C-alpha cells in the first residue's frame, strides 16, 4: 500500500507526518483491498483540516474533517474513514452471496 501525506498552506513536520502515517496505517492495514491512500493536511482561515482519498479495488473513498488543530482533524478523519471502510466491507461481504452456514437446514 502506498501512503502519501502532503500539506496545503501548512508545513508538515516529522512529528505530524508520523502521527498521520501511524493513524492511517492502523486503519487500512486490516483491509487487504486498499491500493493506496493520499492524505492532505491544510489550513483554511482559522480551521485546520485533513482530507484523504483511499483507493480500493473497484471503489474510491473520500473523507474530510476539520478541527481546531491538525491532530484533532486527523482523528476526525480516521473516524470517518473507519466508518466508510467498515460499511464497504459489510456491503462487499453481502454482495458475495450466502455462506455455507445459510444452507444448514
Residue, then its C-alpha position, 0 to 999 in steps of 0.5 A: x500500500x502506498x501512503x502519501x501525506x502532503x500539506x496545503x498552506x501548512x508545513x508538515x513536520x516529522x512529528x505530524x507526518x508520523x502521527x498521520x502515517x501511524x493513524x492511517x496505517x492502523x486503519x487500512x492495514x486490516x483491509x487487504x483491498x486498499x491500493x493506496x491512500x493520499x492524505x492532505x493536511x491544510x489550513x483554511x482561515x482559522x480551521x485546520x483540516x485533513x482530507x484523504x482519498x483511499x483507493x480500493x479495488x473497484x471503489x474510491x473513498x473520500x473523507x474530510x474533517x476539520x478541527x481546531x488543530x491538525x491532530x484533532x482533524x486527523x482523528x476526525x478523519x480516521x473516524x470517518x474513514x473507519x466508518x466508510x471502510x467498515x460499511x464497504x466491507x459489510x456491503x462487499x461481504x453481502x454482495x458475495x452471496x450466502x455462506x455455507x452456514x445459510x444452507x444448514x437446514 
